[in-house]
Amino acid sequence: MASERPAHPLLPFVVRVRRRRREMPDIVSLELEPARPSLWPGFAPGQFTMLYAPGVGEIPVSISGDPADAGRIVQTIRDVGAVSRVLAALQPGDPLGLRGPYGQPWPVDDARGQDVVLIAGGLGLAPLRPAILHLLRARAAYGRLLLLYGARSPADILFRKQLERWRGRFDMYVDVTVDHAGTGWRGPVGTVTKLIEQANFAADVSHAFVCGPEIMMRYSARALQDRGVDPARIYLSMERNMQCAIGQCGHCQLGPEFICKDGPVLSLARLRPRLGRREL
Amino acid sequence: MSTESLRHILAQHPYFEGLDDAHLDLLTGCAKNLRFEQDVYLFHEGEEANDFYLVRHGSIGIEVDVRQQPLTVNSVGPGEVLGWSWLVPPHRWGFHARALELTRALALDGACLRRKCEADTDFASELLKRFAHDIEKRLYRAWLQIADVYGK
């Protein structure tokens, strides 16, 4: 019921923390519940919301939950600044403001019938998680499904239990690499680009969704192109200084694109002229 | 393992794809087949670097000691090569190498290969082209790791 939504696009509505899960010392996932279910229209994988910490400020946060579970809004936050510190410290029952969802999603429908290669780095697994859950729900509609994940160390692997469950499936390939490890780690050590070079997928009939630090996405995009994936089928989730989230304020502008409205998910074909350019 | 089997493995290994028959024969003469149980060290930092390894199965971790503790900074798996120190004096390993799991590999005798490279510059060129390509790729990756891209 659209009439229940705030009249102005910059007005948040109130949600409460239903559950809080600590993923790592500086990362939490919050399960949020709107005061009335009709306030939340659901979301598509890859979209984000603006979360408002009362009296402190507002930041964009990607949605990491299941898009089929319309009643729960799950968002994963790293404590890195004034607003995220307050949000990450919220406890069940605490209120906060939410606007959204916003942005262009991962093109999961365009990828139907093709292999899908999901490449995540660090916290970048969070915005890809809804896409993975969607793809697994419609598993028969896709070819090979691969998740290649890079983290700083074994202790920094996000959603580790879920990664282990996905890895145990017969219809999904999961590989995890870390930048460095102690002697207990038996998996690969190195960059995620090496996993791309070695992975088994049909490059000419693949879509690739990439999310992580921009430098990691740039090198991953290069490795995907070296494998023969068309830049029009390589999608990156971009991060910029998003403030209004509706393409009005211009803070997140990247060339002709407003990352909040035209992105955050954009094809490499569109981004390539500006990707990796300094000062942009 | 017979010479024919070693030659066949070398011919199938991606690292030596496209190498001609005469050069494969030269390589085969310097190769032996090895197996390393999990956690066995292939070599330690500072030891003489007499061989390099073509990994067939399993994986090998490259370790450095940081504050008296081993830290794995890279790993090599099937289709990859471990070890460049045999190529350049003083032929000493700059790190430790440990089998992360049961690993099968071909070891190639560095002194034997260096002699053959001196005698056959085409062979030397073929080997160096492959190593240079590998070194370039690993340098890119090492820079990305140094950049600590997943940090805050």
Interface residues (C-beta under 8 A of the other chain):
Chain A: D26 R78 V80 G121 G122 L123 G150 A151 R152 D156 D179 H180 A181 G182 T183 W185 R186 G187 P188 V189 G190 T191 T193 K194 Q198 G212 P213 I215 M216 Y219
Chain B: D39 S59 G61 I62 E63 Q69 P70 L71 T72 V73 N74 S75 G77 G79 R98 L100 E101 Y140 R141 L144 Q145 A147 D148 V149 Y150 G151 K152
